[in-house]
């Protein structure tokens, strides 16, 4: 065994001449353990919120979405669509055109997003499961175009489930001069009738601003004949999403991007990642403060063991060896605190995961009653590595200087 490590281990568990050294060492271990526990629990809670947000993916979020790198729209390419359909793992391919407009019903109006979809959209999303009212997914017939609004948008416009009047949808005309004397001439107005159904989606973005219409209607409204804004895909249950995504990206080339569901919600997940990173850095700073107790413990140990060190030096031990003894001592205290903190943190997270005894407060106001948690092995390893590194950075130099100072007085 390494001699310096062996002596450090004996010093850690042996009885000291001053009981205060044992107390300070215990405080140092507890400080590191609590900081480690806080790191494990905080990172696990952010993992839980990440999973919770992932569970909110709706039928509106396709598994893969192909969009143009530049511009809002791109031309319908039957050859591209045929190639994508032939990719192994792809079950349904649907074309969509999405853009902003203004909707008016009687005296109420709101800014909305018109999502024009083709006939494959129902098979793509299983949208029938989120329809409230008439279960038939109907967007057009021989005499009229129909629009299905989100349930919150229905209340905003004051429509009701069976409105008598159509929704008037206004979209800016492209490629025309602005007519200041008749502002309405700058907009294309096209009515949408209600099929007696609304989208009952558990996502405020869609429920409060989206209207689903036919692709043909959206192309006429936005003056985008033969243009689409995205190709949306549904994959087979056994398909590997990452592999299919790479295959399609190679197929469509650099002018297009292929996004999975997480990338479609990039802004939301980026906020969670940033909050997790900031919390991690903040707790690492607290961990560094906790490591200062180790300096106090080892400093007192150096004073307490001066006679032992003098004996070692008389037997031929070098100053480097004696320095390593006390550096190992500090590392052992940090290691012990890290192990205790990791065990307590994992146990606490598992108990919270099973029993949910730490609640969010405000019963019924949140989607979940208790903090969601999920322990990830990678986070546990990161926390352990962080404790060792932070301890080494904050303890190594002070202990080295203190040891040199006291050794000169021997």
PAMAR-548320 format. One record per residue (C-alpha): residue number from 1; residue in one letter; chain; x, y, z. Coordinates in Angstrom, 1 decimal. Layout:
   i aa ch     xx     yy     zz
 NUM  a  A      X      Y      Z
...
***
This chain:
   i aa ch     xx     yy     zz
   1  x  A    0.0    0.0    0.0
   2  x  A    1.1    3.6   -0.6
   3  x  A    2.9    4.7    2.6
   4  x  A    1.5    8.2    2.6
   5  x  A   -2.1    6.9    2.0
   6  x  A   -1.7    4.3    4.8
   7  x  A   -0.6    6.9    7.3
   8  x  A   -3.3    9.3    6.3
   9  x  A   -5.9    6.5    6.7
  10  x  A   -4.6    5.8   10.2
  11  x  A   -4.7    9.5   11.1
  12  x  A   -8.3    9.8    9.9
  13  x  A   -9.7    7.0   12.1
  14  x  A   -7.3    7.1   15.0
  15  x  A   -8.0    9.0   18.2
  16  x  A   -6.4   12.4   18.4
  17  x  A   -4.9   14.1   21.4
  18  x  A   -7.4   17.0   21.1
  19  x  A  -11.1   16.0   20.8
  20  x  A  -11.7   19.3   18.8
  21  x  A   -9.9   17.8   15.8
  22  x  A  -12.4   14.9   15.7
  23  x  A  -15.3   17.3   15.9
  24  x  A  -13.9   19.6   13.1
  25  x  A  -13.2   16.5   11.0
  26  x  A  -16.8   15.4   11.5
  27  x  A  -18.1   18.8   10.6
  28  x  A  -16.0   18.8    7.4
  29  x  A  -17.4   15.4    6.5
  30  x  A  -21.0   16.5    7.2
  31  x  A  -20.4   19.7    5.2
  32  x  A  -19.2   17.9    2.1
  33  x  A  -21.9   15.3    2.5
  34  x  A  -24.7   17.9    2.7
  35  x  A  -23.3   19.7   -0.4
  36  x  A  -23.1   16.4   -2.3
  37  x  A  -26.6   15.5   -1.2
  38  x  A  -27.9   18.9   -2.5
  39  x  A  -26.2   18.3   -5.8
  40  x  A  -27.6   14.9   -6.3
  41  x  A  -31.2   16.0   -5.3
  42  x  A  -31.1   19.2   -7.4
  43  x  A  -29.8   17.5  -10.6
  44  x  A  -32.3   14.7  -10.1
  45  x  A  -35.2   17.1   -9.7
  46  x  A  -34.2   18.8  -13.0
  47  x  A  -34.1   15.4  -14.6
  48  x  A  -37.6   14.8  -13.3
  49  x  A  -38.9   18.1  -14.8
  50  x  A  -37.3   17.2  -18.1
  51  x  A  -39.2   13.9  -18.1
  52  x  A  -42.4   15.7  -17.1
  53  x  A  -42.1   18.2  -20.0
  54  x  A  -41.4   15.3  -22.3
  55  x  A  -44.7   13.6  -21.2
  56  x  A  -46.5   16.7  -22.5
  57  x  A  -45.7   15.9  -26.1
  58  x  A  -49.1   16.0  -27.9
  59  x  A  -50.5   14.5  -31.0
  60  x  A  -49.5   17.7  -32.7
  61  x  A  -45.8   17.0  -32.2
  62  x  A  -44.6   14.7  -35.0
  63  x  A  -41.8   12.3  -34.3
  64  x  A  -39.7   13.9  -37.0
  65  x  A  -40.2   17.1  -38.8
  66  x  A  -38.4   18.2  -42.0
  67  x  A  -38.1   22.0  -42.6
  68  x  A  -36.1   24.3  -44.9
  69  x  A  -33.0   25.9  -43.5
  70  x  A  -33.8   29.2  -45.3
  71  x  A  -37.2   30.7  -45.7
  72  x  A  -40.6   29.8  -44.4
  73  x  A  -41.7   27.5  -47.2
  74  x  A  -40.3   25.2  -49.9
  75  x  A  -41.8   23.6  -53.0
  76  x  A  -43.7   20.3  -52.8
  77  x  A  -41.3   17.8  -54.2
  78  x  A  -43.0   14.5  -55.1
  79  x  A  -39.6   12.8  -55.7
  80  x  A  -38.4   13.8  -52.2
  81  x  A  -41.6   12.6  -50.6
  82  x  A  -41.4    9.3  -52.4
  83  x  A  -37.8    8.9  -51.2
  84  x  A  -38.7    9.6  -47.7
  85  x  A  -41.6    7.2  -47.7
  86  x  A  -39.2    4.4  -48.8
  87  x  A  -36.9    5.0  -45.8
  88  x  A  -37.1    2.0  -43.5
  89  x  A  -39.0    2.8  -40.3
  90  x  A  -41.2    5.6  -41.8
  91  x  A  -44.9    4.8  -41.6
  92  x  A  -46.7    8.0  -42.5
  93  x  A  -45.6   11.2  -44.3
  94  x  A  -47.7   14.3  -44.2
  95  x  A  -47.3   17.8  -45.7
  96  x  A  -48.2   20.9  -43.7
  97  x  A  -48.2   24.7  -44.2
  98  x  A  -48.2   26.8  -41.1
  99  x  A  -48.3   30.6  -40.8
 100  x  A  -49.8   33.4  -38.8
 101  x  A  -53.1   35.2  -39.5
 102  x  A  -55.9   37.1  -37.8
 103  x  A  -59.2   35.4  -37.0
 104  x  A  -62.4   37.3  -36.4
 105  x  A  -65.7   35.9  -35.2
 106  x  A  -68.5   38.5  -34.9
 107  x  A  -67.0   41.2  -32.7
 108  x  A  -64.1   39.1  -31.3
 109  x  A  -60.7   38.8  -32.9
 110  x  A  -57.4   37.1  -32.1
 111  x  A  -54.0   36.4  -33.7
 112  x  A  -53.9   32.8  -34.7
 113  x  A  -51.7   30.2  -36.4
 114  x  A  -53.3   28.5  -39.3
 115  x  A  -52.0   24.9  -39.8
 116  x  A  -52.9   23.5  -43.2
 117  x  A  -52.7   19.8  -43.3
 118  x  A  -53.2   17.1  -46.0
 119  x  A  -55.3   14.0  -45.9
 120  x  A  -52.6   12.0  -44.2
 121  x  A  -52.5   14.2  -41.1
 122  x  A  -55.1   12.2  -39.3
 123  x  A  -53.1    9.0  -39.7
 124  x  A  -49.9   10.8  -38.8
 125  x  A  -51.1   12.2  -35.4
 126  x  A  -54.1   10.2  -34.3
 127  x  A  -55.8   13.6  -33.9
 128  x  A  -59.1   11.9  -33.4
 129  x  A  -58.1   11.2  -29.8
 130  x  A  -58.0   15.0  -29.0
 131  x  A  -61.2   16.1  -30.8
 132  x  A  -64.0   17.3  -28.6
 133  x  A  -67.5   17.4  -30.0
 134  x  A  -68.1   15.9  -33.4
 135  x  A  -65.6   13.0  -33.6
 136  x  A  -65.3   13.3  -37.4
 137  x  A  -62.1   15.0  -38.6
 138  x  A  -63.5   17.0  -41.4
 139  x  A  -61.6   19.9  -43.1
 140  x  A  -63.5   20.4  -46.4
 141  x  A  -66.3   19.3  -48.6
 142  x  A  -67.8   20.3  -51.9
 143  x  A  -69.2   23.6  -50.7
 144  x  A  -67.1   24.9  -47.8
 145  x  A  -63.7   24.9  -46.0
 146  x  A  -63.7   23.9  -42.3
 147  x  A  -61.4   24.9  -39.5
 148  x  A  -60.9   23.2  -36.1
 149  x  A  -59.8   25.7  -33.4
 150  x  A  -58.1   25.0  -30.1
 151  x  A  -60.5   24.8  -27.2
 152  x  A  -59.2   27.9  -25.5
 153  x  A  -59.3   29.8  -28.8
 154  x  A  -63.0   28.9  -29.1
 155  x  A  -63.6   30.7  -25.8
 156  x  A  -61.4   33.7  -26.7
 157  x  A  -63.5   34.2  -29.9
 158  x  A  -66.8   33.4  -28.1
 159  x  A  -67.8   30.9  -30.7
 160  x  A  -69.4   28.0  -28.9
 161  x  A  -69.4   24.5  -30.2
 162  x  A  -72.0   25.1  -33.0
 163  x  A  -71.4   28.7  -34.2
 164  x  A  -73.8   30.1  -36.8
 165  x  A  -71.3   32.4  -38.5
 166  x  A  -68.0   31.4  -40.0
 167  x  A  -64.6   32.5  -38.7
 168  x  A  -63.2   35.3  -40.9
 169  x  A  -59.5   34.7  -41.4
 170  x  A  -57.3   37.6  -42.6
 171  x  A  -53.8   37.1  -44.1
 172  x  A  -51.5   39.8  -45.6
 173  x  A  -51.4   39.8  -49.4
 174  x  A  -47.8   39.3  -50.8
 175  x  A  -46.3   41.2  -53.7
 176  x  A  -48.9   44.1  -53.7
 177  x  A  -48.6   47.8  -52.9
 178  x  A  -49.9   48.9  -49.5
 179  x  A  -53.3   50.7  -50.0
 180  x  A  -53.5   53.3  -47.2
 181  x  A  -57.0   54.4  -48.2
 182  x  A  -58.5   50.9  -47.9
 183  x  A  -56.4   48.9  -45.4
 184  x  A  -58.6   45.8  -45.8
 185  x  A  -57.5   45.6  -49.4
 186  x  A  -54.0   44.6  -48.2
 187  x  A  -55.4   41.4  -46.7
 188  x  A  -56.9   38.3  -48.2
 189  x  A  -60.1   37.3  -46.3
 190  x  A  -61.3   33.7  -46.4
 191  x  A  -64.0   32.2  -44.2
 192  x  A  -63.7   29.0  -42.2
 193  x  A  -66.8   27.1  -41.0
 194  x  A  -66.9   25.0  -37.9
 195  x  A  -67.5   21.3  -38.2
 196  x  A  -68.8   21.2  -34.6
 197  x  A  -65.5   20.1  -33.0
 198  x  A  -62.5   21.6  -31.3
 199  x  A  -59.0   20.5  -30.4
 200  x  A  -58.8   19.5  -26.7
 201  x  A  -55.0   19.7  -26.3
 202  x  A  -53.1   19.9  -23.0
 203  x  A  -50.8   22.5  -24.4
 204  x  A  -51.6   26.2  -24.2
 205  x  A  -49.7   27.0  -27.4
 206  x  A  -52.0   24.9  -29.5
 207  x  A  -55.2   25.3  -27.5
 208  x  A  -55.2   29.1  -27.5
 209  x  A  -53.9   30.0  -31.0
 210  x  A  -54.1   27.1  -33.5
 211  x  A  -56.7   26.5  -36.1
 212  x  A  -56.3   23.3  -38.2
 213  x  A  -57.5   23.6  -41.8
 214  x  A  -56.9   21.9  -45.1
 215  x  A  -53.6   22.3  -46.9
 216  x  A  -55.3   23.6  -50.0
 217  x  A  -57.1   26.3  -47.9
 218  x  A  -53.8   27.4  -46.3
 219  x  A  -52.0   27.6  -49.6
 220  x  A  -54.7   29.8  -51.1
 221  x  A  -54.9   31.9  -47.9
 222  x  A  -51.2   32.6  -47.8
 223  x  A  -50.7   32.7  -51.6
 224  x  A  -48.3   29.7  -51.4
 225  x  A  -49.6   27.5  -54.2
 226  x  A  -47.5   24.4  -54.4
 227  x  A  -45.6   25.4  -51.3
 228  x  A  -45.3   23.7  -47.8
 229  x  A  -43.6   24.7  -44.6
 230  x  A  -42.8   21.2  -43.3
 231  x  A  -42.9   17.4  -43.9
 232  x  A  -44.0   15.6  -40.8
 233  x  A  -43.3   11.9  -40.2
 234  x  A  -44.6    9.1  -38.0
 235  x  A  -42.3    6.2  -37.5
 236  x  A  -42.9    2.5  -36.9
 237  x  A  -43.0    1.5  -33.2
 238  x  A  -39.8   -0.5  -33.5
 239  x  A  -37.9    2.2  -35.5
 240  x  A  -34.7    3.8  -34.2
 241  x  A  -35.5    7.5  -34.2
 242  x  A  -31.9    8.6  -34.3
 243  x  A  -31.0    6.3  -37.1
 244  x  A  -34.0    7.3  -39.2
 245  x  A  -33.3   10.9  -38.6
 246  x  A  -29.7   10.5  -39.8
 247  x  A  -30.9    8.6  -42.9
 248  x  A  -33.5   11.3  -43.8
 249  x  A  -31.0   14.1  -43.2
 250  x  A  -28.6   12.6  -45.7
 251  x  A  -31.4   12.1  -48.1
 252  x  A  -32.8   15.7  -48.0
 253  x  A  -29.3   17.3  -47.9
 254  x  A  -28.0   20.5  -46.3
 255  x  A  -30.8   22.7  -47.4
 256  x  A  -33.2   21.0  -44.9
 257  x  A  -33.1   20.2  -41.2
 258  x  A  -34.7   17.2  -39.6
 259  x  A  -35.9   17.7  -36.0
 260  x  A  -37.0   15.2  -33.5
 261  x  A  -39.6   16.0  -30.8
 262  x  A  -37.0   17.3  -28.3
 263  x  A  -35.5   19.6  -30.9
 264  x  A  -39.0   20.9  -31.9
 265  x  A  -39.3   22.0  -28.3
 266  x  A  -35.7   23.2  -28.1
 267  x  A  -36.5   26.5  -26.3
 268  x  A  -38.3   24.8  -23.5
 269  x  A  -35.6   22.2  -22.9
 270  x  A  -32.9   24.8  -23.3
 271  x  A  -34.3   26.7  -20.3
 272  x  A  -34.3   23.5  -18.2
 273  x  A  -30.7   22.8  -19.2
 274  x  A  -29.5   26.3  -18.4
 275  x  A  -31.3   26.3  -15.0
 276  x  A  -29.7   22.9  -14.3
 277  x  A  -26.2   24.2  -15.2
 278  x  A  -26.6   27.4  -13.1
 279  x  A  -27.8   25.4  -10.1
 280  x  A  -24.9   23.0  -10.5
 281  x  A  -22.3   25.8  -10.6
 282  x  A  -23.9   27.5   -7.6
 283  x  A  -23.9   24.3   -5.5
 284  x  A  -20.3   23.7   -6.6
 285  x  A  -19.4   27.0   -5.1
 286  x  A  -21.2   26.0   -1.8
 287  x  A  -19.2   22.7   -2.0
 288  x  A  -16.0   24.7   -2.2
 289  x  A  -16.9   26.7    0.9
 290  x  A  -17.7   23.4    2.7
 291  x  A  -14.2   22.1    1.7
 292  x  A  -12.7   25.0    3.7
 293  x  A  -13.6   23.0    6.8
 294  x  A  -11.2   20.3    5.6
 295  x  A   -8.4   22.9    5.6
 296  x  A   -9.2   23.6    9.3
 297  x  A   -9.3   20.0   10.2
 298  x  A   -6.0   19.1    8.4
 299  x  A   -4.3   22.2    9.8
 300  x  A   -5.1   21.1   13.3
 301  x  A   -4.0   17.6   12.5
 302  x  A   -0.6   18.9   11.3
 303  x  A   -0.1   20.6   14.7
 304  x  A   -1.3   17.5   16.6
 305  x  A    1.0   15.2   14.7
 306  x  A    4.2   17.3   14.7
 307  x  A    6.0   14.8   16.9
 308  x  A    5.0   11.9   14.6
 309  x  A    6.2   13.9   11.6
 310  x  A    9.5   14.6   13.4
 311  x  A    9.9   10.9   14.0
 312  x  A    9.2   10.1   10.3
 313  x  A   11.7   12.8    9.2
 314  x  A   14.4   11.2   11.6
 315  x  A   13.7    7.9    9.9
 316  x  A   14.4    9.4    6.4
 317  x  A   11.0   10.5    5.3
 318  x  A   11.2   13.4    2.8
 319  x  A    9.1   16.6    3.1
 320  x  A    7.2   15.5    0.0
 321  x  A    6.1   12.4    1.8
 322  x  A    4.8   14.3    4.8
 323  x  A    3.0   16.7    2.5
 324  x  A    1.3   13.8    0.7
 325  x  A    0.2   12.4    4.0
 326  x  A   -1.9   15.5    4.9
 327  x  A   -3.1   16.0    1.3
 328  x  A   -4.3   12.4    1.3
 329  x  A   -5.9   13.2    4.7
 330  x  A   -7.9   16.0    3.1
 331  x  A   -8.9   13.8    0.1
 332  x  A  -10.1   11.0    2.4
 333  x  A  -12.3   13.4    4.3
 334  x  A  -13.8   14.6    1.0
 335  x  A  -14.1   11.1   -0.3
 336  x  A  -15.9   10.0    2.9
 337  x  A  -18.2   13.0    2.7
 338  x  A  -18.9   12.4   -1.0
 339  x  A  -19.9    8.7   -0.4
 340  x  A  -22.2    9.6    2.5
 341  x  A  -23.8   12.4    0.5
 342  x  A  -24.3   10.3   -2.6
 343  x  A  -25.9    7.4   -0.6
 344  x  A  -28.2    9.8    1.3
 345  x  A  -29.0   11.8   -1.9
 346  x  A  -29.9    8.7   -3.9
 347  x  A  -32.0    7.2   -1.1
 348  x  A  -33.8   10.5   -0.6
 349  x  A  -34.5   10.8   -4.4
 350  x  A  -35.8    7.2   -4.6
 351  x  A  -38.1    7.8   -1.6
 352  x  A  -39.4   11.0   -3.2
 353  x  A  -39.9    9.1   -6.5
 354  x  A  -41.9    6.4   -4.8
 355  x  A  -43.9    8.4   -2.1
 356  x  A  -43.7   12.0   -3.2
 357  x  A  -43.5   13.3    0.3
 358  x  A  -42.1   16.7   -0.7
 359  x  A  -45.0   18.5   -2.4
 360  x  A  -45.1   21.6   -4.7
 361  x  A  -47.7   23.3   -2.6
 362  x  A  -50.9   24.8   -3.8
 363  x  A  -52.9   21.6   -4.2
 364  x  A  -54.5   21.3   -7.6
 365  x  A  -52.6   24.3   -9.1
 366  x  A  -49.8   22.2  -10.7
 367  x  A  -49.7   19.3  -13.1
 368  x  A  -48.1   17.2  -10.4
 369  x  A  -48.5   17.3   -6.6
 370  x  A  -44.9   16.5   -5.7
 371  x  A  -41.5   17.3   -7.1
 372  x  A  -40.7   14.9   -9.9
 373  x  A  -37.2   13.2   -9.7
 374  x  A  -35.1   10.8  -11.7
 375  x  A  -31.6    9.7  -10.7
 376  x  A  -29.2    9.3  -13.6
 377  x  A  -25.9    7.4  -13.2
 378  x  A  -24.1   10.1  -15.3
 379  x  A  -25.2   12.8  -12.8
 380  x  A  -24.0   10.7   -9.8
 381  x  A  -20.6   10.2  -11.5
 382  x  A  -20.5   13.9  -12.3
 383  x  A  -21.2   14.9   -8.7
 384  x  A  -18.6   12.5   -7.3
 385  x  A  -16.0   13.8   -9.8
 386  x  A  -16.9   17.4   -8.9
 387  x  A  -16.4   16.8   -5.2
 388  x  A  -13.0   15.3   -5.8
 389  x  A  -11.9   18.1   -8.1
 390  x  A  -13.3   20.9   -6.0
 391  x  A  -11.7   19.5   -2.9
 392  x  A   -8.3   19.1   -4.7
 393  x  A   -8.5   22.7   -6.0
 394  x  A   -9.6   24.3   -2.7
 395  x  A   -7.4   22.2   -0.4
 396  x  A   -4.2   21.2   -2.1
 397  x  A   -2.4   24.6   -2.1
 398  x  A   -3.4   25.7    1.5
 399  x  A   -2.4   22.3    3.0
 400  x  A    0.9   22.3    1.1
 401  x  A    1.8   25.8    2.3
 402  x  A    0.7   25.1    5.9
 403  x  A    2.7   21.9    6.0
 404  x  A    5.8   23.7    4.7
 405  x  A    5.4   26.4    7.3
 406  x  A    5.0   24.0   10.3
 407  x  A    7.8   21.7    9.0
 408  x  A   10.3   24.5    9.1
 409  x  A    9.7   24.8   12.8
 410  x  A   10.6   21.2   13.6
***
